[in-house]
């Protein structure tokens, strides 16, 4: 999903009362692309990488629609109540007879504010919701996403600016991944219980910091196979996400450090198959052997003369618990500069590099470059709607032959695509 569909970019954190109480928000991306020979476009994504560089590299139509109704109570010092329901639909761009639309209920929750006299900003909530999730727009990489069923209270004032949030969250069996794509059918998705504690808006020099701590418990489960079931053992784990934002005129820089173990290794409300693992009938999955470390930097310059730019760097290590070749490393560097050409016209160029390696196996790199002239309402990096044409070129190492865009490039080490796309949120 694009720029924070579900949080501060696509809708305000504190919804504004409308005249009728009803609000409609959403996110949409759609387009059509083909590869260099005219076949249907396939995205270029490195094996074992957690995301891909997006510009000119998305091959689906994805729509979110949010319907919300807010109201205040009667009398003096009225309380605020809000109910929100969000649906999502994704359709792959396909030129085959496999053409399925996936529908998902992504949010259904209510909140109440100004009901605690001593804490007027405190907000109570219950239901299924997007919760304190963060992504990098350049790659649609949701590096923290504890969204799910549950309830809690947020924005408890611990001083003039610092806030505390507490939540109990259970995993949703959503048919979509955080970025709006359909996950592979061969992956299991287990439910777990998570207690989330978050302190935000902490002054750190000229920056603003936050710290989220999660304690997750998984009660064990099994996956039915044609043979003996795959057994997943009980697991309790913890994770931490520390974020530091450095705002400056016209932009900000965000640095993030994460570490998670056991049932909390993936920084999500569900347990998924650790990258690089495959399981045979009768095998046992021990999540207590799994951990993940990640550090990333997300830089955004919204406007500096005729230029706007976003840049992203990441390093990640995952111990997936396998008997051999269990350590997976992923490094990524990318940038998208945008050059203003007129009042509504601009030229976006995106370059991204991903490197992945598993244990002692050969590692490999993927380089992707896209040029995309576009039309937007204003010259801002995140101004939407955006109407684009694009040309994309990618090249990868021989060790990735047959593993990237294999349907259109089955035995190649490079590929290309071109097409048109729109993206909007409101």
LUMBA-48586 format. One record per residue (C-alpha): residue in three letters; residue number from 1; x, z, y. Coordinates in steps of 0.2 Angstrom, whole numbers, plus 2048, in hexadecimal, padded with zeros to 3 digits. Layout:
% LUMBA-48586
res;n;px;pz;py
ALA;NUM;X;Z;Y
...
% end
This chain:
% LUMBA-48586
res;n;px;pz;py
UNK;1;800;800;800
UNK;2;806;7FD;811
UNK;3;80A;808;81F
UNK;4;803;818;81A
UNK;5;7F2;813;815
UNK;6;7EA;824;813
UNK;7;7F4;82E;820
UNK;8;7FB;82E;832
UNK;9;7FD;81B;835
UNK;10;7EC;815;82E
UNK;11;7E2;823;835
UNK;12;7E4;832;840
UNK;13;7E8;843;837
UNK;14;7DA;84B;841
UNK;15;7CC;83F;841
UNK;16;7C3;83C;852
UNK;17;7B1;840;852
UNK;18;7A7;82F;854
UNK;19;796;82E;85D
UNK;20;78D;82C;84C
UNK;21;798;836;841
UNK;22;79C;827;836
UNK;23;7AD;81F;836
UNK;24;7B4;810;82C
UNK;25;7C7;80E;829
UNK;26;7D1;803;81E
UNK;27;7E0;7FA;818
UNK;28;7E2;7E8;812
UNK;29;7EF;7DC;80D
UNK;30;7EC;7CA;806
UNK;31;7F4;7B9;805
UNK;32;7FA;7AC;7FA
UNK;33;80B;7A7;7F4
UNK;34;814;79C;7E7
UNK;35;825;79B;7E0
UNK;36;832;78D;7E4
UNK;37;829;781;7D7
UNK;38;818;785;7DD
UNK;39;813;791;7CF
UNK;40;80B;7A2;7D3
UNK;41;815;7AE;7DD
UNK;42;81D;7BD;7D4
UNK;43;825;7CB;7DD
UNK;44;838;7CE;7DC
UNK;45;83B;7E0;7D7
UNK;46;84B;7E7;7CF
UNK;47;849;7EF;7BD
UNK;48;848;802;7BE
UNK;49;846;801;7D1
UNK;50;838;80C;7D8
UNK;51;832;7FF;7E5
UNK;52;835;7ED;7EC
UNK;53;838;7E7;7FE
UNK;54;827;7E1;803
UNK;55;828;7D3;810
UNK;56;823;7C3;807
UNK;57;824;7CC;7F6
UNK;58;812;7D2;7F3
UNK;59;807;7C8;7E7
UNK;60;7F6;7D0;7E8
UNK;61;7E7;7D4;7F3
UNK;62;7E5;7E6;7F6
UNK;63;7D7;7EE;800
UNK;64;7D3;800;804
UNK;65;7C3;805;80C
UNK;66;7C0;817;813
UNK;67;7AF;81D;818
UNK;68;7AE;82E;821
UNK;69;7A1;838;829
UNK;70;7A5;847;835
UNK;71;79A;854;83D
UNK;72;79B;865;846
UNK;73;791;874;843
UNK;74;784;87B;84F
UNK;75;787;889;85C
UNK;76;796;88F;865
UNK;77;7A8;88B;85F
UNK;78;7A1;87E;853
UNK;79;7AB;87B;843
UNK;80;7B0;869;83E
UNK;81;7AB;861;82D
UNK;82;7B0;850;826
UNK;83;7AD;847;816
UNK;84;7B7;838;811
UNK;85;7B6;82B;802
UNK;86;7C3;81D;7FF
UNK;87;7C1;80F;7F4
UNK;88;7CF;802;7EF
UNK;89;7CF;7F1;7E7
UNK;90;7DE;7E7;7E1
UNK;91;7DD;7D5;7DB
UNK;92;7ED;7CC;7D5
UNK;93;7F2;7BB;7DC
UNK;94;7F2;7B1;7CC
UNK;95;7F1;79F;7C6
UNK;96;7ED;7A4;7B4
UNK;97;7DD;7A8;7AB
UNK;98;7E2;7BB;7AD
UNK;99;7DA;7C0;7BD
UNK;100;7D3;7D2;7BE
UNK;101;7CE;7DC;7CD
UNK;102;7D1;7EF;7CB
UNK;103;7C6;7FB;7D4
UNK;104;7CA;80D;7D8
UNK;105;7C3;81C;7E1
UNK;106;7D2;823;7EA
UNK;107;7CB;831;7F4
UNK;108;7BB;83B;7F4
UNK;109;7BD;84C;7FE
UNK;110;7B6;857;80C
UNK;111;7BF;862;818
UNK;112;7BA;870;824
UNK;113;7C4;875;834
UNK;114;7C1;883;841
UNK;115;7B9;88E;834
UNK;116;7C6;89C;835
UNK;117;7C6;8A4;846
UNK;118;7D8;8AA;844
UNK;119;7DE;899;83F
UNK;120;7D4;88C;849
UNK;121;7DF;87E;843
UNK;122;7DE;882;830
UNK;123;7D6;875;826
UNK;124;7CE;878;815
UNK;125;7CB;86A;809
UNK;126;7C5;866;7F7
UNK;127;7C3;856;7ED
UNK;128;7CE;847;7E9
UNK;129;7D9;842;7F7
UNK;130;7EA;83A;7FD
UNK;131;7F4;84A;801
UNK;132;804;84B;80B
UNK;133;80B;83B;804
UNK;134;81A;831;80C
UNK;135;81F;81F;80A
UNK;136;82C;813;811
UNK;137;822;805;818
UNK;138;830;7F8;815
UNK;139;82F;7FA;802
UNK;140;81E;803;800
UNK;141;828;811;7F7
UNK;142;81E;821;7F6
UNK;143;82B;82D;7F3
UNK;144;820;83C;7F4
UNK;145;80D;83B;7EF
UNK;146;805;84A;7E8
UNK;147;7F4;842;7EB
UNK;148;7E6;847;7DF
UNK;149;7D8;853;7DB
UNK;150;7D8;864;7E2
UNK;151;7D6;86F;7F1
UNK;152;7DF;879;7FE
UNK;153;7E2;87E;810
UNK;154;7EE;875;81C
UNK;155;7F4;878;82F
UNK;156;7F5;88A;82E
UNK;157;7FF;88F;83E
UNK;158;80F;898;83B
UNK;159;813;898;84D
UNK;160;811;88C;85C
UNK;161;815;87D;852
UNK;162;819;881;83F
UNK;163;80C;87E;833
UNK;164;809;884;821
UNK;165;7FF;87B;813
UNK;166;7FA;881;802
UNK;167;7F2;876;7F5
UNK;168;7ED;876;7E2
UNK;169;7ED;864;7DC
UNK;170;7E9;85C;7CB
UNK;171;7EE;84A;7C7
UNK;172;7E2;83C;7C9
UNK;173;7E0;82F;7BC
UNK;174;7E0;822;7C9
UNK;175;7E2;810;7C3
UNK;176;7ED;80C;7D1
UNK;177;7FF;811;7D6
UNK;178;802;818;7E7
UNK;179;807;807;7EE
UNK;180;7F6;7FF;7E8
UNK;181;7FD;7F6;7D9
UNK;182;7F6;7F8;7C7
UNK;183;802;802;7BC
UNK;184;808;7FA;7AC
UNK;185;7FC;7FE;79D
UNK;186;80A;805;792
UNK;187;80E;814;79D
UNK;188;806;825;79A
UNK;189;7FF;82E;7A9
UNK;190;7FC;841;7A5
UNK;191;7F3;84D;7B0
UNK;192;7FC;85D;7B6
UNK;193;7F9;86C;7C1
UNK;194;803;86E;7D1
UNK;195;804;87B;7DE
UNK;196;80A;874;7EE
UNK;197;811;87E;7FD
UNK;198;816;875;80D
UNK;199;81E;87B;81D
UNK;200;81E;86D;82B
UNK;201;822;86B;83D
UNK;202;831;876;83C
UNK;203;83D;873;84B
UNK;204;84F;86E;845
UNK;205;859;86B;854
UNK;206;852;85B;85C
UNK;207;849;857;84C
UNK;208;83A;85D;843
UNK;209;83B;862;831
UNK;210;82F;866;822
UNK;211;831;86D;811
UNK;212;825;86A;802
UNK;213;827;875;7F2
UNK;214;81E;871;7E2
UNK;215;81B;87A;7D2
UNK;216;814;86F;7C5
UNK;217;80E;874;7B3
UNK;218;80A;867;7A5
UNK;219;800;86E;796
UNK;220;806;861;78A
UNK;221;7FD;852;783
UNK;222;7FF;843;778
UNK;223;7FD;830;778
UNK;224;7F4;828;76A
UNK;225;7FE;819;762
UNK;226;7FB;80E;753
UNK;227;806;81B;74A
UNK;228;80A;82D;74D
UNK;229;805;833;75E
UNK;230;812;835;76C
UNK;231;813;848;770
UNK;232;817;84E;781
UNK;233;81C;860;782
UNK;234;817;86D;78E
UNK;235;821;86E;79E
UNK;236;823;878;7AE
UNK;237;82D;871;7BC
UNK;238;830;872;7CF
UNK;239;835;866;7DD
UNK;240;839;867;7EF
UNK;241;838;85A;7FD
UNK;242;841;85D;80D
UNK;243;83E;851;81B
UNK;244;846;850;82C
UNK;245;83F;845;83A
UNK;246;84A;841;84A
UNK;247;83E;839;856
UNK;248;846;82F;865
UNK;249;83F;823;872
UNK;250;836;815;869
UNK;251;839;81B;857
UNK;252;83F;828;84B
UNK;253;84B;82B;83D
UNK;254;845;834;82D
UNK;255;851;83B;820
UNK;256;84A;842;80F
UNK;257;852;84C;801
UNK;258;848;84F;7F1
UNK;259;84B;857;7E0
UNK;260;83F;85A;7D2
UNK;261;840;860;7C0
UNK;262;835;861;7B1
UNK;263;822;85E;7B4
UNK;264;826;85C;7C7
UNK;265;834;84F;7C5
UNK;266;82A;840;7CC
UNK;267;823;848;7DD
UNK;268;812;843;7D8
UNK;269;802;84B;7D2
UNK;270;803;842;7C1
UNK;271;810;841;7B3
UNK;272;816;82F;7B0
UNK;273;822;828;7A4
UNK;274;834;82B;7AA
UNK;275;83C;81A;7AF
UNK;276;847;813;7A2
UNK;277;83E;81B;793
UNK;278;834;814;785
UNK;279;82C;81E;777
UNK;280;829;81B;765
UNK;281;81B;822;75A
UNK;282;81E;834;756
UNK;283;82B;837;763
UNK;284;82B;846;76E
UNK;285;82C;846;781
UNK;286;835;855;789
UNK;287;832;855;79B
UNK;288;83C;864;79D
UNK;289;84B;859;79B
UNK;290;847;84E;7A9
UNK;291;84C;850;7BB
UNK;292;84E;845;7CB
UNK;293;858;845;7DB
UNK;294;855;83A;7EA
UNK;295;85B;838;7FB
UNK;296;855;82B;808
UNK;297;855;826;81A
UNK;298;847;81D;823
UNK;299;84B;816;835
UNK;300;83E;80F;840
UNK;301;841;807;851
UNK;302;830;802;857
UNK;303;835;7F8;867
UNK;304;846;7F5;86F
UNK;305;845;7E6;87B
UNK;306;840;7D7;870
UNK;307;844;7E0;860
UNK;308;83C;7EC;854
UNK;309;844;7F1;843
UNK;310;842;7FC;834
UNK;311;851;801;828
UNK;312;851;80A;818
UNK;313;85E;811;80D
UNK;314;85C;81B;7FC
UNK;315;866;822;7EE
UNK;316;85D;829;7DF
UNK;317;862;831;7CE
UNK;318;856;833;7C0
UNK;319;85A;83D;7AF
UNK;320;84C;836;7A4
UNK;321;850;841;795
UNK;322;855;833;789
UNK;323;861;836;77B
UNK;324;86D;828;782
UNK;325;86E;81F;793
UNK;326;863;82C;79B
UNK;327;86A;82B;7AC
UNK;328;862;81E;7B8
UNK;329;869;81B;7C9
UNK;330;861;811;7D7
UNK;331;868;80C;7E8
UNK;332;85F;802;7F5
UNK;333;863;7FC;807
UNK;334;857;7F1;811
UNK;335;853;7ED;823
UNK;336;845;7E3;82C
UNK;337;849;7DE;83D
UNK;338;83B;7D6;847
UNK;339;83E;7CB;857
UNK;340;831;7C8;864
UNK;341;82E;7B5;868
UNK;342;81F;7B7;873
UNK;343;810;7C2;877
UNK;344;809;7C0;865
UNK;345;816;7B8;85C
UNK;346;825;7BF;853
UNK;347;832;7BC;845
UNK;348;834;7C9;838
UNK;349;844;7C8;82C
UNK;350;846;7D3;81D
UNK;351;855;7D6;813
UNK;352;856;7E2;804
UNK;353;862;7E7;7F7
UNK;354;85F;7F1;7E7
UNK;355;86B;7F7;7DA
UNK;356;866;7FF;7CA
UNK;357;86F;805;7BA
UNK;358;86B;80F;7AB
UNK;359;878;819;7A2
UNK;360;886;80E;79B
UNK;361;87C;7FE;79B
UNK;362;880;7F0;7A8
UNK;363;879;7F3;7B9
UNK;364;873;7E6;7C4
UNK;365;86E;7E1;7D6
UNK;366;860;7D8;7DE
UNK;367;861;7D1;7F0
UNK;368;851;7CB;7F9
UNK;369;850;7C2;809
UNK;370;83F;7BD;812
UNK;371;83C;7B4;823
UNK;372;82A;7B6;829
UNK;373;823;7B0;83A
UNK;374;814;7BA;83E
UNK;375;806;7BD;84B
UNK;376;802;7CF;850
UNK;377;7F7;7D7;85E
UNK;378;806;7DF;866
UNK;379;819;7E0;864
UNK;380;81A;7F0;85A
UNK;381;822;7F1;849
UNK;382;812;7F7;841
UNK;383;806;7ED;84C
UNK;384;7F8;7E7;841
UNK;385;7EF;7DB;83C
UNK;386;7FE;7D0;838
UNK;387;7FC;7BE;833
UNK;388;80C;7B7;82B
UNK;389;814;7A8;823
UNK;390;823;7AC;818
UNK;391;832;7A5;80E
UNK;392;83A;7B1;802
UNK;393;84A;7AE;7F8
UNK;394;852;7BA;7EB
UNK;395;861;7BB;7E0
UNK;396;866;7C7;7D3
UNK;397;874;7CA;7C7
UNK;398;876;7C3;7B6
UNK;399;872;7D3;7AD
UNK;400;860;7D2;7B5
UNK;401;85D;7C0;7AE
UNK;402;84C;7BF;7A7
UNK;403;846;7D0;7AE
UNK;404;841;7CB;7C0
UNK;405;832;7C0;7C3
UNK;406;834;7BA;7B1
UNK;407;824;7B0;7B1
UNK;408;82A;7A4;7BE
UNK;409;83D;7A7;7BC
UNK;410;83F;7AA;7A9
UNK;411;851;7A6;7A8
UNK;412;857;7A6;7BA
UNK;413;862;7B1;7C5
UNK;414;859;7AB;7D5
UNK;415;848;7A7;7DB
UNK;416;83E;7A3;7EB
UNK;417;82C;7A4;7F1
UNK;418;822;79F;800
UNK;419;811;7A2;807
UNK;420;805;7AA;813
UNK;421;7FF;7BC;815
UNK;422;7F5;7C8;820
UNK;423;7F6;7DB;821
UNK;424;7EB;7E6;82B
UNK;425;7E5;7F8;82D
UNK;426;7D8;7FF;838
% end
